[in-house]
């Protein structure tokens, strides 16, 4: 997975009028950020988004992994959904690879070319979308 780091310090207000988004910074890091929402968000969604953000502030890589383990029926913003699908694909690859147990943290997982194409064709409007390239995804 790419290094995840933010140069932005945001306070979580827990406001029903904010939603979590993910952005790719100039540095190539993925950042969890809050932005104004067009509509009031349900309490359950706000709690989940707050959990991801708090986790991100202390352990960015763990936040992205937790995102990939989130039930796909839970509706999040398009940028969060995009990164959830990438993280979920990574988790699936690790869990189904026979060498995972012997290699553990040294395990390397590469996206198949068709998976890379699928993700590139699904990039949502988000900050830094232009930075998500084949090369970027290969480094995940």
The first five atom37 places (N, CA, C, CB, O) and aatype in JSON, in Angstrom:
{
  "aatype": [20, 20, 20, 20, 20, 20, 20, 20, 20, 20, 20, 20, 20, 20, 20, 20, 20, 20, 20, 20, 20, 20, 20, 20, 20, 20, 20, 20, 20, 20, 20, 20, 20, 20, 20, 20, 20, 20, 20, 20, 20, 20, 20, 20, 20, 20, 20, 20, 20, 20, 20, 20, 20, 20, 20, 20, 20, 20, 20, 20, 20, 20, 20, 20, 20, 20, 20, 20, 20, 20, 20, 20, 20, 20, 20, 20, 20, 20, 20, 20, 20, 20, 20, 20, 20, 20, 20, 20, 20, 20, 20, 20, 20, 20, 20, 20, 20, 20, 20, 20, 20, 20, 20, 20, 20, 20, 20, 20, 20, 20, 20, 20, 20, 20, 20, 20, 20, 20, 20, 20, 20, 20, 20, 20, 20, 20, 20, 20, 20, 20, 20, 20, 20, 20, 20, 20, 20, 20, 20, 20],
  "atom_mask": [
    [1, 1, 1, 1, 1],
    [1, 1, 1, 1, 1],
    [1, 1, 1, 1, 1],
    [1, 1, 1, 1, 1],
    [1, 1, 1, 1, 1],
    [1, 1, 1, 1, 1],
    [1, 1, 1, 1, 1],
    [1, 1, 1, 1, 1],
    [1, 1, 1, 1, 1],
    [1, 1, 1, 1, 1],
    [1, 1, 1, 1, 1],
    [1, 1, 1, 1, 1],
    [1, 1, 1, 1, 1],
    [1, 1, 1, 1, 1],
    [1, 1, 1, 1, 1],
    [1, 1, 1, 1, 1],
    [1, 1, 1, 1, 1],
    [1, 1, 1, 1, 1],
    [1, 1, 1, 1, 1],
    [1, 1, 1, 1, 1],
    [1, 1, 1, 1, 1],
    [1, 1, 1, 1, 1],
    [1, 1, 1, 1, 1],
    [1, 1, 1, 1, 1],
    [1, 1, 1, 1, 1],
    [1, 1, 1, 1, 1],
    [1, 1, 1, 1, 1],
    [1, 1, 1, 1, 1],
    [1, 1, 1, 1, 1],
    [1, 1, 1, 1, 1],
    [1, 1, 1, 1, 1],
    [1, 1, 1, 1, 1],
    [1, 1, 1, 1, 1],
    [1, 1, 1, 1, 1],
    [1, 1, 1, 1, 1],
    [1, 1, 1, 1, 1],
    [1, 1, 1, 1, 1],
    [1, 1, 1, 1, 1],
    [1, 1, 1, 1, 1],
    [1, 1, 1, 1, 1],
    [1, 1, 1, 1, 1],
    [1, 1, 1, 1, 1],
    [1, 1, 1, 1, 1],
    [1, 1, 1, 1, 1],
    [1, 1, 1, 1, 1],
    [1, 1, 1, 1, 1],
    [1, 1, 1, 1, 1],
    [1, 1, 1, 1, 1],
    [1, 1, 1, 1, 1],
    [1, 1, 1, 1, 1],
    [1, 1, 1, 1, 1],
    [1, 1, 1, 1, 1],
    [1, 1, 1, 1, 1],
    [1, 1, 1, 1, 1],
    [1, 1, 1, 1, 1],
    [1, 1, 1, 1, 1],
    [1, 1, 1, 1, 1],
    [1, 1, 1, 1, 1],
    [1, 1, 1, 1, 1],
    [1, 1, 1, 1, 1],
    [1, 1, 1, 1, 1],
    [1, 1, 1, 1, 1],
    [1, 1, 1, 1, 1],
    [1, 1, 1, 1, 1],
    [1, 1, 1, 1, 1],
    [1, 1, 1, 1, 1],
    [1, 1, 1, 1, 1],
    [1, 1, 1, 1, 1],
    [1, 1, 1, 1, 1],
    [1, 1, 1, 1, 1],
    [1, 1, 1, 1, 1],
    [1, 1, 1, 1, 1],
    [1, 1, 1, 1, 1],
    [1, 1, 1, 1, 1],
    [1, 1, 1, 1, 1],
    [1, 1, 1, 1, 1],
    [1, 1, 1, 1, 1],
    [1, 1, 1, 1, 1],
    [1, 1, 1, 1, 1],
    [1, 1, 1, 1, 1],
    [1, 1, 1, 1, 1],
    [1, 1, 1, 1, 1],
    [1, 1, 1, 1, 1],
    [1, 1, 1, 1, 1],
    [1, 1, 1, 1, 1],
    [1, 1, 1, 1, 1],
    [1, 1, 1, 1, 1],
    [1, 1, 1, 1, 1],
    [1, 1, 1, 1, 1],
    [1, 1, 1, 1, 1],
    [1, 1, 1, 1, 1],
    [1, 1, 1, 1, 1],
    [1, 1, 1, 1, 1],
    [1, 1, 1, 1, 1],
    [1, 1, 1, 1, 1],
    [1, 1, 1, 1, 1],
    [1, 1, 1, 1, 1],
    [1, 1, 1, 1, 1],
    [1, 1, 1, 1, 1],
    [1, 1, 1, 1, 1],
    [1, 1, 1, 1, 1],
    [1, 1, 1, 1, 1],
    [1, 1, 1, 1, 1],
    [1, 1, 1, 1, 1],
    [1, 1, 1, 1, 1],
    [1, 1, 1, 1, 1],
    [1, 1, 1, 1, 1],
    [1, 1, 1, 1, 1],
    [1, 1, 1, 1, 1],
    [1, 1, 1, 1, 1],
    [1, 1, 1, 1, 1],
    [1, 1, 1, 1, 1],
    [1, 1, 1, 1, 1],
    [1, 1, 1, 1, 1],
    [1, 1, 1, 1, 1],
    [1, 1, 1, 1, 1],
    [1, 1, 1, 1, 1],
    [1, 1, 1, 1, 1],
    [1, 1, 1, 1, 1],
    [1, 1, 1, 1, 1],
    [1, 1, 1, 1, 1],
    [1, 1, 1, 1, 1],
    [1, 1, 1, 1, 1],
    [1, 1, 1, 1, 1],
    [1, 1, 1, 1, 1],
    [1, 1, 1, 1, 1],
    [1, 1, 1, 1, 1],
    [1, 1, 1, 1, 1],
    [1, 1, 1, 1, 1],
    [1, 1, 1, 1, 1],
    [1, 1, 1, 1, 1],
    [1, 1, 1, 1, 1],
    [1, 1, 1, 1, 1],
    [1, 1, 1, 1, 1],
    [1, 1, 1, 1, 1],
    [1, 1, 1, 1, 1],
    [1, 1, 1, 1, 1],
    [1, 1, 1, 1, 1],
    [1, 1, 1, 1, 1],
    [1, 1, 1, 1, 1]
  ],
  "atom_positions": [
    [[0.85, -1.16, 0.0], [0.0, 0.0, 0.0], [0.9, 1.24, 0.0], [-0.97, -0.01, 1.22], [2.01, 1.19, 0.53]],
    [[0.45, 2.33, -0.58], [1.28, 3.53, -0.58], [1.35, 4.13, 0.81], [0.74, 4.56, -1.58], [0.47, 3.92, 1.64]],
    [[2.41, 4.87, 1.04], [2.49, 5.59, 2.31], [1.34, 6.57, 2.37], [3.87, 6.31, 2.46], [1.0, 7.21, 1.37]],
    [[0.76, 6.69, 3.53], [-0.38, 7.58, 3.68], [0.0, 8.62, 4.72], [-1.68, 6.81, 4.09], [0.29, 8.29, 5.86]],
    [[-0.01, 9.85, 4.31], [0.41, 10.91, 5.21], [-0.28, 12.19, 4.8], [1.94, 11.07, 5.21], [-0.5, 12.43, 3.61]],
    [[-0.62, 13.0, 5.75], [-1.24, 14.27, 5.43], [-0.41, 15.41, 5.97], [-2.67, 14.33, 5.98], [0.11, 15.35, 7.09]],
    [[-0.29, 16.44, 5.19], [0.35, 17.67, 5.64], [-0.71, 18.61, 6.18], [1.15, 18.33, 4.51], [-0.39, 19.74, 6.57]],
    [[-1.95, 18.16, 6.22], [-3.07, 19.0, 6.61], [-3.54, 18.57, 8.0], [-4.23, 18.91, 5.58], [-3.76, 17.39, 8.25]],
    [[-3.69, 19.52, 8.87], [-4.2, 19.23, 10.2], [-5.63, 19.73, 10.28], [-3.31, 19.88, 11.31], [-5.87, 20.94, 10.28]],
    [[-6.58, 18.8, 10.34], [-7.99, 19.17, 10.4], [-8.6, 18.68, 11.7], [-8.76, 18.6, 9.19], [-8.3, 17.57, 12.15]],
    [[-9.43, 19.47, 12.29], [-10.16, 19.06, 13.48], [-11.49, 18.47, 13.03], [-10.37, 20.26, 14.47], [-12.18, 19.04, 12.19]],
    [[-11.84, 17.34, 13.59], [-13.1, 16.7, 13.26], [-14.18, 17.32, 14.12], [-13.03, 15.17, 13.47], [-14.17, 17.22, 15.34]],
    [[-15.11, 17.96, 13.45], [-16.18, 18.61, 14.2], [-17.33, 17.65, 14.48], [-16.69, 19.82, 13.45], [-18.16, 17.92, 15.35]],
    [[-17.38, 16.54, 13.77], [-18.48, 15.62, 13.94], [-19.76, 16.17, 13.35], [-18.68, 15.3, 15.39], [-20.85, 15.68, 13.63]],
    [[-19.62, 17.19, 12.54], [-20.77, 17.87, 11.97], [-21.5, 16.99, 10.96], [-20.32, 19.16, 11.3], [-20.88, 16.27, 10.19]],
    [[-22.81, 17.06, 11.0], [-23.63, 16.32, 10.06], [-23.51, 16.9, 8.65], [-25.09, 16.32, 10.5], [-24.0, 16.31, 7.69]],
    [[-22.86, 18.06, 8.53], [-22.74, 18.7, 7.23], [-21.35, 18.53, 6.62], [-23.07, 20.17, 7.34], [-20.99, 19.24, 5.68]],
    [[-20.56, 17.58, 7.15], [-19.26, 17.27, 6.59], [-19.19, 15.8, 6.26], [-18.14, 17.66, 7.56], [-19.81, 14.97, 6.92]],
    [[-18.42, 15.47, 5.21], [-18.22, 14.06, 4.88], [-16.74, 13.8, 4.62], [-19.06, 13.66, 3.65], [-16.0, 14.7, 4.22]],
    [[-16.33, 12.58, 4.86], [-14.95, 12.18, 4.67], [-14.66, 11.98, 3.19], [-14.65, 10.9, 5.46], [-15.46, 11.4, 2.46]],
    [[-13.51, 12.47, 2.75], [-13.04, 12.23, 1.39], [-11.58, 11.81, 1.48], [-13.21, 13.49, 0.49], [-10.92, 12.06, 2.49]],
    [[-11.09, 11.18, 0.44], [-9.68, 10.85, 0.36], [-9.1, 11.58, -0.83], [-9.46, 9.31, 0.24], [-9.75, 11.71, -1.87]],
    [[-7.87, 12.05, -0.68], [-7.21, 12.82, -1.72], [-5.79, 12.3, -1.89], [-7.21, 14.33, -1.38], [-5.2, 11.74, -0.96]],
    [[-5.24, 12.49, -3.09], [-3.83, 12.15, -3.33], [-3.06, 13.47, -3.39], [-3.65, 11.31, -4.66], [-3.3, 14.3, -4.26]],
    [[-2.15, 13.63, -2.46], [-1.39, 14.87, -2.35], [-0.24, 14.9, -3.36], [-0.84, 15.04, -0.93], [0.09, 13.88, -3.97]],
    [[0.35, 16.08, -3.54], [1.51, 16.23, -4.43], [2.63, 15.25, -4.07], [2.04, 17.66, -4.38], [3.35, 14.78, -4.94]],
    [[2.75, 14.96, -2.79], [3.79, 14.04, -2.3], [3.53, 12.59, -2.69], [3.89, 14.15, -0.79], [4.4, 11.74, -2.55]],
    [[2.32, 12.31, -3.19], [1.95, 10.94, -3.53], [1.3, 10.21, -2.37], [3.17, 10.19, -3.97], [0.97, 9.03, -2.5]],
    [[1.11, 10.88, -1.27], [0.45, 10.27, -0.12], [-1.06, 10.43, -0.23], [0.96, 10.89, 1.19], [-1.56, 11.39, -0.82]],
    [[-1.77, 9.49, 0.34], [-3.23, 9.55, 0.39], [-3.62, 10.21, 1.7], [-3.88, 8.12, 0.25], [-3.13, 9.82, 2.76]],
    [[-4.49, 11.21, 1.63], [-4.9, 11.95, 2.82], [-6.4, 11.78, 3.06], [-4.56, 13.45, 2.68], [-7.2, 11.81, 2.13]],
    [[-6.77, 11.6, 4.32], [-8.16, 11.57, 4.74], [-8.52, 12.99, 5.14], [-8.4, 10.54, 5.91], [-7.84, 13.58, 5.98]],
    [[-9.57, 13.55, 4.56], [-9.96, 14.93, 4.82], [-11.48, 15.04, 4.94], [-9.44, 15.87, 3.71], [-12.22, 14.22, 4.39]],
    [[-11.93, 16.06, 5.66], [-13.36, 16.35, 5.73], [-13.68, 17.56, 4.86], [-13.81, 16.6, 7.2], [-12.94, 18.54, 4.83]],
    [[-14.8, 17.46, 4.15], [-15.27, 18.54, 3.28], [-16.76, 18.75, 3.51], [-14.98, 18.23, 1.77], [-17.44, 17.84, 4.0]],
    [[-17.27, 19.92, 3.18], [-18.72, 20.16, 3.34], [-19.55, 19.16, 2.54], [-19.07, 21.6, 2.9], [-19.21, 18.82, 1.4]],
    [[-20.62, 18.7, 3.13], [-21.55, 17.79, 2.46], [-22.75, 18.59, 1.97], [-22.0, 16.64, 3.41], [-23.12, 19.6, 2.57]],
    [[-23.35, 18.13, 0.89], [-24.53, 18.81, 0.34], [-25.78, 18.51, 1.15], [-24.75, 18.39, -1.12], [-26.76, 19.26, 1.1]],
    [[-25.74, 17.41, 1.88], [-26.91, 17.03, 2.67], [-26.48, 16.55, 4.05], [-27.72, 15.93, 1.95], [-25.3, 16.26, 4.27]],
    [[-27.41, 16.47, 4.96], [-27.13, 15.99, 6.3], [-26.85, 14.49, 6.24], [-28.31, 16.29, 7.27], [-27.59, 13.74, 5.61]],
    [[-25.77, 14.08, 6.89], [-25.38, 12.67, 6.87], [-25.96, 11.93, 8.07], [-23.85, 12.54, 6.85], [-26.08, 12.49, 9.16]],
    [[-26.31, 10.66, 7.87], [-26.83, 9.85, 8.99], [-25.76, 9.69, 10.08], [-27.29, 8.47, 8.48], [-24.56, 9.69, 9.8]],
    [[-26.21, 9.55, 11.3], [-25.32, 9.41, 12.45], [-24.38, 8.22, 12.28], [-26.14, 9.26, 13.73], [-23.19, 8.33, 12.59]],
    [[-24.87, 7.09, 11.81], [-24.03, 5.9, 11.65], [-22.86, 6.18, 10.7], [-24.87, 4.71, 11.12], [-21.73, 5.77, 10.96]],
    [[-23.13, 6.86, 9.62], [-22.07, 7.19, 8.66], [-21.05, 8.14, 9.3], [-22.66, 7.83, 7.37], [-19.85, 7.97, 9.13]],
    [[-21.53, 9.13, 10.03], [-20.62, 10.08, 10.68], [-19.71, 9.36, 11.68], [-21.42, 11.19, 11.4], [-18.53, 9.68, 11.79]],
    [[-20.26, 8.4, 12.41], [-19.46, 7.65, 13.37], [-18.38, 6.83, 12.68], [-20.36, 6.73, 14.21], [-17.24, 6.79, 13.13]],
    [[-18.73, 6.18, 11.59], [-17.75, 5.38, 10.85], [-16.67, 6.27, 10.26], [-18.44, 4.58, 9.74], [-15.49, 5.94, 10.32]],
    [[-17.07, 7.4, 9.69], [-16.1, 8.32, 9.11], [-15.18, 8.9, 10.19], [-16.82, 9.45, 8.36], [-13.98, 9.08, 9.96]],
    [[-15.73, 9.2, 11.33], [-14.92, 9.71, 12.44], [-13.9, 8.65, 12.87], [-15.81, 10.12, 13.64], [-12.75, 8.97, 13.15]],
    [[-14.34, 7.38, 12.93], [-13.44, 6.29, 13.29], [-12.28, 6.21, 12.3], [-14.2, 4.95, 13.32], [-11.13, 6.12, 12.72]],
    [[-12.57, 6.25, 11.0], [-11.5, 6.19, 9.99], [-10.55, 7.36, 10.14], [-12.1, 6.18, 8.58], [-9.33, 7.19, 10.05]],
    [[-11.09, 8.55, 10.37], [-10.25, 9.74, 10.47], [-9.36, 9.68, 11.71], [-11.12, 10.99, 10.51], [-8.18, 10.0, 11.64]],
    [[-9.93, 9.27, 12.83], [-9.14, 9.16, 14.06], [-8.05, 8.11, 13.9], [-10.05, 8.81, 15.27], [-6.92, 8.31, 14.35]],
    [[-8.37, 7.0, 13.26], [-7.39, 5.96, 13.0], [-6.3, 6.49, 12.06], [-8.07, 4.72, 12.39], [-5.12, 6.22, 12.28]],
    [[-6.68, 7.23, 11.05], [-5.75, 7.83, 10.11], [-4.75, 8.74, 10.81], [-6.5, 8.61, 9.04], [-3.56, 8.74, 10.49]],
    [[-5.23, 9.52, 11.78], [-4.34, 10.46, 12.48], [-3.25, 9.72, 13.26], [-5.15, 11.34, 13.43], [-2.15, 10.25, 13.44]],
    [[-3.54, 8.51, 13.73], [-2.55, 7.76, 14.52], [-1.81, 6.71, 13.71], [-3.23, 7.11, 15.69], [-0.65, 6.42, 14.0]],
    [[-2.45, 6.13, 12.71], [-1.82, 5.06, 11.92], [-2.45, 5.04, 10.53], [-1.98, 3.67, 12.61], [-3.39, 4.28, 10.29]],
    [[-1.94, 5.86, 9.6], [-2.54, 5.99, 8.28], [-2.69, 4.68, 7.5], [-1.72, 6.94, 7.47], [-3.71, 4.46, 6.85]],
    [[-1.7, 3.81, 7.56], [-1.8, 2.55, 6.82], [-2.91, 1.66, 7.38], [-0.46, 1.8, 6.87], [-3.64, 1.01, 6.63]],
    [[-3.02, 1.65, 8.69], [-4.08, 0.87, 9.33], [-5.46, 1.41, 8.96], [-3.9, 0.88, 10.86], [-6.41, 0.64, 8.81]],
    [[-5.57, 2.73, 8.82], [-6.85, 3.33, 8.43], [-7.27, 2.85, 7.05], [-6.75, 4.86, 8.46], [-8.44, 2.55, 6.81]],
    [[-6.32, 2.78, 6.13], [-6.64, 2.32, 4.78], [-7.01, 0.84, 4.78], [-5.47, 2.58, 3.84], [-7.9, 0.42, 4.04]],
    [[-6.33, 0.05, 5.59], [-6.68, -1.36, 5.7], [-8.07, -1.53, 6.32], [-5.64, -2.12, 6.54], [-8.87, -2.34, 5.85]],
    [[-8.36, -0.77, 7.36], [-9.69, -0.83, 7.98], [-10.77, -0.45, 6.98], [-9.76, 0.09, 9.21], [-11.85, -1.03, 6.97]],
    [[-10.47, 0.52, 6.15], [-11.4, 0.93, 5.12], [-11.72, -0.24, 4.19], [-10.83, 2.12, 4.32], [-12.88, -0.44, 3.81]],
    [[-10.7, -1.01, 3.82], [-10.9, -2.15, 2.94], [-11.7, -3.28, 3.56], [-9.59, -2.68, 2.51], [-12.22, -4.14, 2.85]],
    [[-11.8, -3.29, 4.87], [-12.58, -4.32, 5.57], [-14.02, -3.9, 5.84], [-11.9, -4.67, 6.88], [-14.81, -4.68, 6.38]],
    [[-14.35, -2.68, 5.48], [-15.7, -2.16, 5.72], [-16.69, -2.77, 4.74], [-15.71, -0.63, 5.62], [-16.4, -2.91, 3.55]],
    [[-17.84, -3.11, 5.24], [-18.89, -3.69, 4.41], [-19.2, -2.78, 3.23], [-20.17, -3.94, 5.24], [-19.43, -1.58, 3.41]],
    [[-19.2, -3.34, 2.04], [-19.4, -2.53, 0.83], [-20.83, -1.99, 0.7], [-19.06, -3.34, -0.39], [-21.09, -1.14, -0.15]],
    [[-21.74, -2.48, 1.51], [-23.11, -1.95, 1.45], [-23.23, -0.62, 2.2], [-24.1, -2.97, 2.03], [-24.24, 0.07, 2.09]],
    [[-22.2, -0.28, 2.96], [-22.18, 0.98, 3.7], [-21.8, 2.1, 2.73], [-21.19, 0.92, 4.91], [-20.7, 2.08, 2.17]],
    [[-22.68, 3.06, 2.53], [-22.49, 4.12, 1.53], [-21.57, 5.22, 2.04], [-23.84, 4.71, 1.13], [-21.83, 5.84, 3.08]],
    [[-20.49, 5.47, 1.3], [-19.54, 6.53, 1.63], [-19.35, 7.41, 0.41], [-18.18, 5.94, 2.11], [-19.94, 7.15, -0.64]],
    [[-18.53, 8.45, 0.52], [-18.31, 9.35, -0.62], [-17.59, 8.59, -1.75], [-17.49, 10.59, -0.19], [-16.93, 7.59, -1.49]],
    [[-17.72, 9.06, -2.98], [-17.09, 8.37, -4.11], [-15.58, 8.16, -3.96], [-17.35, 9.14, -5.38], [-15.07, 7.1, -4.33]],
    [[-14.86, 9.14, -3.42], [-13.41, 8.95, -3.26], [-13.1, 7.89, -2.21], [-12.74, 10.29, -2.87], [-12.15, 7.12, -2.37]],
    [[-13.88, 7.85, -1.14], [-13.68, 6.83, -0.11], [-14.04, 5.46, -0.66], [-14.53, 7.15, 1.15], [-13.34, 4.48, -0.4]],
    [[-15.11, 5.37, -1.42], [-15.51, 4.11, -2.07], [-14.4, 3.59, -2.99], [-16.82, 4.29, -2.86], [-14.11, 2.4, -3.01]],
    [[-13.79, 4.49, -3.75], [-12.71, 4.12, -4.66], [-11.55, 3.49, -3.89], [-12.23, 5.34, -5.46], [-11.08, 2.42, -4.26]],
    [[-11.1, 4.16, -2.84], [-9.97, 3.64, -2.07], [-10.36, 2.4, -1.27], [-9.43, 4.71, -1.14], [-9.52, 1.54, -1.02]],
    [[-11.63, 2.31, -0.87], [-12.08, 1.09, -0.2], [-11.96, -0.09, -1.15], [-13.54, 1.24, 0.29], [-11.54, -1.17, -0.73]],
    [[-12.31, 0.1, -2.41], [-12.23, -1.01, -3.37], [-10.79, -1.43, -3.62], [-12.9, -0.61, -4.7], [-10.5, -2.62, -3.78]],
    [[-9.87, -0.48, -3.67], [-8.45, -0.81, -3.85], [-7.93, -1.56, -2.62], [-7.61, 0.47, -4.1], [-7.26, -2.58, -2.75]],
    [[-8.24, -1.05, -1.44], [-7.8, -1.7, -0.21], [-8.41, -3.09, -0.07], [-8.17, -0.84, 1.0], [-7.74, -4.03, 0.36]],
    [[-9.65, -3.22, -0.43], [-10.32, -4.52, -0.38], [-9.67, -5.51, -1.33], [-11.82, -4.37, -0.72], [-9.51, -6.68, -0.99]],
    [[-9.29, -5.06, -2.51], [-8.6, -5.93, -3.48], [-7.25, -6.39, -2.92], [-8.4, -5.2, -4.83], [-6.87, -7.55, -3.08]],
    [[-6.54, -5.48, -2.26], [-5.26, -5.82, -1.64], [-5.47, -6.88, -0.55], [-4.6, -4.55, -1.04], [-4.75, -7.88, -0.52]],
    [[-6.43, -6.66, 0.32], [-6.71, -7.6, 1.4], [-7.08, -8.97, 0.84], [-7.85, -7.07, 2.3], [-6.6, -10.0, 1.33]],
    [[-7.92, -8.99, -0.18], [-8.31, -10.25, -0.8], [-7.08, -10.98, -1.36], [-9.35, -10.01, -1.92], [-6.94, -12.19, -1.18]],
    [[-6.2, -10.26, -2.03], [-5.01, -10.87, -2.61], [-4.1, -11.46, -1.53], [-4.23, -9.84, -3.43], [-3.56, -12.55, -1.69]],
    [[-3.95, -10.74, -0.43], [-3.12, -11.23, 0.67], [-3.74, -12.48, 1.29], [-2.92, -10.14, 1.74], [-3.04, -13.45, 1.57]],
    [[-5.04, -12.45, 1.52], [-5.71, -13.58, 2.16], [-5.74, -14.84, 1.31], [-7.11, -13.19, 2.52], [-5.8, -15.95, 1.84]],
    [[-5.71, -14.68, 0.0], [-5.81, -15.85, -0.88], [-4.46, -16.34, -1.4], [-6.69, -15.52, -2.06], [-4.39, -17.38, -2.05]],
    [[-3.39, -15.62, -1.12], [-2.06, -16.04, -1.57], [-1.51, -17.12, -0.64], [-1.09, -14.83, -1.63], [-1.54, -16.98, 0.59]],
    [[-1.01, -18.18, -1.22], [-0.5, -19.31, -0.42], [0.75, -18.95, 0.39], [-0.2, -20.48, -1.31], [1.01, -19.57, 1.42]],
    [[1.52, -17.98, -0.07], [2.77, -17.64, 0.62], [2.61, -16.59, 1.72], [3.76, -17.14, -0.38], [3.6, -16.2, 2.33]],
    [[1.41, -16.16, 1.97], [1.18, -15.12, 2.97], [1.71, -15.53, 4.34], [-0.31, -14.79, 3.07], [2.38, -14.74, 5.0]],
    [[1.42, -16.73, 4.77], [1.83, -17.16, 6.11], [3.35, -17.21, 6.24], [1.25, -18.53, 6.42], [3.88, -16.81, 7.28]],
    [[4.05, -17.68, 5.24], [5.51, -17.78, 5.36], [6.2, -16.43, 5.19], [6.04, -18.75, 4.32], [7.24, -16.19, 5.81]],
    [[5.65, -15.54, 4.37], [6.3, -14.25, 4.12], [5.86, -13.16, 5.1], [6.02, -13.8, 2.72], [6.63, -12.25, 5.39]],
    [[4.64, -13.26, 5.59], [4.05, -12.29, 6.52], [4.23, -10.85, 6.06], [4.65, -12.45, 7.89], [3.74, -10.49, 4.99]],
    [[4.92, -10.01, 6.84], [5.03, -8.59, 6.5], [5.89, -8.32, 5.28], [5.58, -7.83, 7.66], [5.89, -7.2, 4.77]],
    [[6.61, -9.31, 4.8], [7.43, -9.15, 3.58], [6.63, -9.45, 2.32], [8.66, -10.06, 3.64], [7.14, -9.34, 1.2]],
    [[5.39, -9.84, 2.51], [4.51, -10.2, 1.39], [4.35, -9.02, 0.43], [3.13, -10.66, 1.91], [4.08, -7.9, 0.86]],
    [[4.51, -9.28, -0.85], [4.32, -8.27, -1.89], [3.12, -8.7, -2.73], [5.63, -8.1, -2.78], [3.03, -9.86, -3.15]],
    [[2.21, -7.77, -2.97], [1.03, -8.06, -3.77], [0.99, -7.07, -4.92], [-0.28, -8.0, -2.92], [1.06, -5.86, -4.71]],
    [[0.87, -7.58, -6.13], [0.79, -6.7, -7.31], [-0.59, -6.84, -7.93], [1.91, -7.05, -8.35], [-1.16, -7.93, -8.0]],
    [[-1.12, -5.72, -8.39], [-2.39, -5.75, -9.11], [-2.17, -6.38, -10.48], [-2.99, -4.33, -9.26], [-1.15, -6.15, -11.12]],
    [[-3.12, -7.16, -10.91], [-3.08, -7.68, -12.27], [-3.37, -6.54, -13.24], [-4.11, -8.85, -12.47], [-4.07, -5.59, -12.87]],
    [[-2.86, -6.59, -14.46], [-3.09, -5.5, -15.41], [-4.57, -5.16, -15.59], [-2.49, -5.87, -16.75], [-4.92, -3.99, -15.71]],
    [[-5.43, -6.17, -15.61], [-6.86, -5.89, -15.78], [-7.46, -5.21, -14.56], [-7.62, -7.19, -16.08], [-8.4, -4.43, -14.69]],
    [[-6.92, -5.51, -13.37], [-7.38, -4.82, -12.17], [-6.95, -3.35, -12.2], [-6.84, -5.51, -10.9], [-7.72, -2.45, -11.85]],
    [[-5.72, -3.13, -12.62], [-5.21, -1.75, -12.72], [-6.09, -0.96, -13.68], [-3.74, -1.74, -13.21], [-6.48, 0.17, -13.37]],
    [[-6.39, -1.53, -14.82], [-7.25, -0.86, -15.81], [-8.62, -0.58, -15.23], [-7.37, -1.71, -17.08], [-9.18, 0.5, -15.43]],
    [[-9.17, -1.54, -14.51], [-10.49, -1.37, -13.89], [-10.48, -0.18, -12.93], [-10.9, -2.65, -13.14], [-11.39, 0.64, -12.95]],
    [[-9.45, -0.1, -12.09], [-9.38, 1.01, -11.13], [-9.17, 2.34, -11.84], [-8.25, 0.77, -10.13], [-9.79, 3.34, -11.47]],
    [[-8.31, 2.37, -12.85], [-8.06, 3.62, -13.58], [-9.31, 4.12, -14.28], [-6.94, 3.41, -14.6], [-9.5, 5.33, -14.42]],
    [[-10.16, 3.22, -14.7], [-11.41, 3.6, -15.37], [-12.49, 4.05, -14.38], [-11.93, 2.45, -16.2], [-13.53, 4.56, -14.79]],
    [[-12.24, 3.85, -13.09], [-13.25, 4.19, -12.08], [-12.82, 5.32, -11.15], [-13.56, 2.97, -11.24], [-13.47, 5.55, -10.13]],
    [[-11.76, 6.04, -11.48], [-11.3, 7.12, -10.6], [-12.38, 8.19, -10.51], [-9.96, 7.73, -11.13], [-12.8, 8.74, -11.53]],
    [[-12.83, 8.48, -9.31], [-13.88, 9.51, -9.15], [-13.26, 10.91, -9.15], [-14.67, 9.28, -7.83], [-12.04, 11.07, -9.11]],
    [[-14.11, 11.9, -9.2], [-13.64, 13.27, -9.04], [-13.14, 13.39, -7.6], [-14.79, 14.33, -9.36], [-13.91, 13.19, -6.65]],
    [[-11.89, 13.71, -7.45], [-11.3, 13.88, -6.12], [-10.02, 14.69, -6.26], [-11.01, 12.5, -5.43], [-9.44, 14.78, -7.34]],
    [[-9.59, 15.27, -5.17], [-8.34, 16.02, -5.17], [-7.2, 15.04, -5.47], [-8.11, 16.75, -3.81], [-7.06, 14.02, -4.8]],
    [[-6.41, 15.36, -6.48], [-5.27, 14.53, -6.84], [-5.59, 13.36, -7.76], [-4.65, 14.01, -5.61], [-4.74, 12.49, -7.96]],
    [[-6.79, 13.32, -8.32], [-7.16, 12.22, -9.2], [-6.18, 12.05, -10.35], [-8.56, 12.43, -9.75], [-5.92, 10.93, -10.79]],
    [[-5.63, 13.16, -10.83], [-4.69, 13.1, -11.95], [-3.39, 12.39, -11.58], [-4.39, 14.5, -12.45], [-2.62, 12.0, -12.47]],
    [[-3.14, 12.22, -10.3], [-1.91, 11.55, -9.85], [-2.06, 10.03, -9.79], [-1.51, 12.07, -8.48], [-1.07, 9.31, -9.66]],
    [[-3.29, 9.55, -9.89], [-3.54, 8.11, -9.84], [-3.32, 7.56, -11.24], [-4.99, 7.79, -9.31], [-4.19, 7.67, -12.12]],
    [[-2.16, 6.98, -11.43], [-1.75, 6.43, -12.73], [-1.42, 4.96, -12.57], [-0.52, 7.2, -13.3], [-1.46, 4.41, -11.47]],
    [[-1.1, 4.32, -13.68], [-0.67, 2.91, -13.63], [0.53, 2.78, -12.7], [-0.32, 2.38, -15.04], [0.57, 1.88, -11.87]],
    [[1.5, 3.66, -12.85], [2.7, 3.61, -12.01], [2.35, 3.78, -10.54], [3.69, 4.7, -12.43], [2.88, 3.07, -9.69]],
    [[1.47, 4.72, -10.24], [1.04, 4.94, -8.85], [0.4, 3.68, -8.28], [0.06, 6.13, -8.75], [0.73, 3.26, -7.17]],
    [[-0.51, 3.09, -9.04], [-1.2, 1.88, -8.56], [-0.25, 0.69, -8.43], [-2.36, 1.53, -9.5], [-0.44, -0.17, -7.57]],
    [[0.77, 0.63, -9.28], [1.74, -0.47, -9.2], [2.56, -0.4, -7.92], [2.68, -0.44, -10.41], [3.08, -1.42, -7.45]],
    [[2.68, 0.79, -7.35], [3.46, 0.97, -6.12], [2.66, 0.63, -4.87], [3.97, 2.39, -6.03], [3.2, 0.58, -3.77]],
    [[1.38, 0.41, -5.05], [0.53, 0.1, -3.89], [0.87, -1.27, -3.35], [-0.97, 0.18, -4.25], [0.27, -1.72, -2.38]]
  ]
}
